[in-house]
């Protein structure tokens, strides 16, 4: 296995490994360390099937079944389909997934360690890939906070709500997402997480507070909460934290869902795009895995 850093604030390419085959514990340790160090890992030219894809993700944590519980591969409810393709007039996947800055599963009590996508069909325009994915380094964003802000948020939590992002997506022109049912809302009620979150792999703090799901800072007056959140969103929006992955068919992209935030660029229109996705829960003993 070769780990080739991107040379940017995030990102590395992993060569010399076939994810169709079961990985050893040593392989998983190497990948886990690389995830903590580089934040976004690309395994290019992978042809793994759905079983192998799910097995790879499961090597790092339990796999979540999305609360919407739709658009998944047959017999694999944990493998979601992200696609704009329609068959017989009906969508085969979630067509607007990830569009807008957010951190997957921050709305859940058990947050995600990682999201993993496998590119089955990558849109291109004039030979150039479109539909790329942007990331921001939230470990670096926390490290750069003014000392008085870092002190102010120590021990504080923010509320994350799944329905916030869902409704914002529904409000976009042409969006066809249905509203969440009462049962779905009850399965994913608002939750609170530390704003300065200690990363389970690297042991450093990250700014776990992104615009997608956060509604307010707990125990803070509304005006003060809104002002501080606005500061966080502008702070993390600086170009120095930005990294963009340009997709190629066969890429398996694995990213750190605690130390980064991401945004899928919706610039491909009706050009076919098809991704498989698993979300890896942060529920393993990572200190033991890395020992």
N, C-alpha and C positions, 0 to 999 in steps of 0.2 A: 504494500500500500504506500502510495506517495501522496503527501499533502503539499499542495502548491499554493501559497498565499496569493491573493489577488493583488496585493500592493496597495489596496485601499483601506479605509477604516473598518470594513467588514469584508468577509468573503474568502473562500479557499476552494480549490478544485481538488477532488480526491480521485486519483488514478490508480490503476492496477488492482481493482477489486470488482468482482461480479456479484451484484446483490441478489441474483437469482439463487445463489447458493447460501446455505445457512452460514452465519458468521460465528467465529469463535468468541469466547469471552474477552480474549486479548484484542480482537478486532473491535468489539463494542467499546472497550475502554479507550482505544485510540481515537475512535470516532467521537466519543463523548468528550474527551479532552479537547479535540479539535473544534467541536461545537462551542465549547466554553470560550476558547481562545479567539475564534474567527467569526462566530455568530451565524454565518450563512455558509453552508457546504453544498457544493455541486458535484454529483457523481454523474459524469457525462456518459452518453451512449449506452444506457441500461435498457434491457429488453425483458425485465422480470415480469412474471404474470401476477395476477391479483393476489393469489395465495402468498407468493414470495414477498410482494410489496407489504402486505399486512404483517407478515412475520418479521420483516426488517423493522418496521415501526415498533412492534411489540417487544423488540429487544431492548427498548429504552424506557418503556412505561406501558401501562394499560392504554387501550385505544378507546376513544370516546365515540359514542353514537350521538350524532348531532340532535339537538332538541327538536328541530323541525322534522327530523326522521323522514326525509324524502331524498330522492335522487342518489341512490347508492347502487353499487355493483351487485348483481344477483348473488344471494347467499352471503353477502358481506356488508351488513348494515354499517360497519365501521369504516368502509371505504366509500367516500362520497364522490360523486361525479360533479365536476365544475365544467360547464360547457354552455355555449350559446347555440348548439346544434338542436334542430327540431326534427322530429320524425312524426309523420302523419299529423302535422300541425301542432304537436305537443313538444314541450322542451324535454330533453333527455337528462339535463343537469341544471344546476343552479347557475344561471347566466351572469349574475352580477356579484358573485362572491368576491369579497376582499376589496371592493372599490371604495376607498376612503381609509384614512389612517386609523389603525386600530392594532390591538394585540389579541390574538385569538384566545378565547376562553378566559379572559380576565373577568368575565361575567359569571364564572362558575366558582363554587367553593373550592373544588379541586382544579387548579389552573393547569394549563398545558406547558410541558417542558418544551415541546417542539411541534411544528407543523411540517409535514412532508408531502410534497407534490411530485407526481410522475407525469411528465409531459408526453401525452399520446399524440396530440395534434397541435402544432404551434402555428398561429397565423403569421403570414408574411405579407408585406406590401412592397412591391418593387424589389423583391429579394432580400428585404430587411425585416427581421422579426419585430412584431408589434405585440402589444399585450404583455409588456414586461412588468416586473415586480420591483418596487422600490422598498428599501429598508433604511431605518435609522438606528444608530448605535446609542441605546439608552444607558448603557454603562458609562460611556464617555460623557453623555449628557448629564448624568448625575455627578460625575467627577468634576465637571466644570461649573456646577452650581455655586453661586456666591455663598460664602460661609454662613451668613445670617439666614439664608433661605434653607440651607441644609439643616441648620439647627432648628429652625421653625417647624420643619416637617418630621423631625425625628420622633418616632412613636405615633405619628398621625396616620389615619387611614382615609381612603376615599371610597365612595360607593360606585359600583359598576353595575350597569343594567343592560341585559341582553336586548330588551325591547327598545332601548334608545336607538341603537344602530339599525335595528330591523325597521323601525318606523321612519328613520331618516332615509333608508333605501327605498321604502315604499312611496315616499314623497317625490322621488325623482320622476321626471316626465317619462311615460311609457313603461314604468315598472309594473310588473304583474305579480309581485309577491302578495300573498294573502295576509291579512292580519294574523297575529298569533292567536291561537285559541286560548281560552281560560285555562285549560289543562296544560298547555305549553307554557304559559306564563307562570303557573304554579310550580312546574318542574324547574324553572330557571328564575327564581325571585332575585331581586337585587342583593348583592353581597358586598362586603367590605374587604379591602386588602391594604397592606402597608404601602404608602407612597414610596418610601425608601425600602425597597424589597431586597433582602439578602439572597443572592443567586446561589442555588444549591450545588452548582458545579465549581464555580470560581471563588465563592465565598465573599465576593465584593457586592456593594450595594448598586442597584440600578434604579432609575426613575421609572417606576411602574405606574404611569399615569398618562394615558393617551386619550385623545379627543373622542375616539369611537364609542366607548362604553361608559366613561366616567361621567357622573351627573353632578357630584358635589364632594367637597371635603367634609368629612364627618366632624360634628361638633364645632363648626366654624360658622360665623355669621354669613348669610348668603352673599352679601356684597364682597366681603373679604375672600370667601371661597372662590367666587367668580373671577376676582382680580388675580388671585394666585394661580388658578387654572389657566387663565389667559397668558400669564407669564410663562408657565411650563410649556404651553403649546407653541408659543413664539420661540422660546429657547431651543426646543428640540427641532424646530423647523430650519435650523441653520444648515447651510450646504455642507459644512465640514463633517456632519454626522451622516450624510446621505451616501447610500450605495445602491446601484441598480443592477439587477440580474437580467441579462438578455437571453431569452429562452432559445434552446435548440431541442428538437424532437429527441426524446430519449433521456433528457435530463431528469435526474432525481434530485430535487432541491430540498434540503433539510435546514430549517432555521431555528434559532434559539428564540422561543416565544416569550421568554422572560426578559432577556437582555436586548431585544430589538422590538421595533414596531414596524408595520409594513402597509403597503398600499398597492393594489393591482391597478395598472393603468388601462382604462377602458377605451382604447383608441383603435380597435380592430373591427368595430361594427359587426357585419354579418360574416366576416371571414371566419371559417370554422376554427374553434379552439376547444380542446378536450384535455382535461387534467383529472387524474385521480388524486384524492387527498386522504390522509389519515392525520388525526390529531392525537399526539402522544401526551398522556397525562403525566404530571410530575409526581408520580406516586411510588417510584422505586427509591431504594436507599443508595443514592449516588456516591456518597462517601465510601460505602462498602464496595460498590462497583469499581471505584477508582483506586482502591487500596492495593 
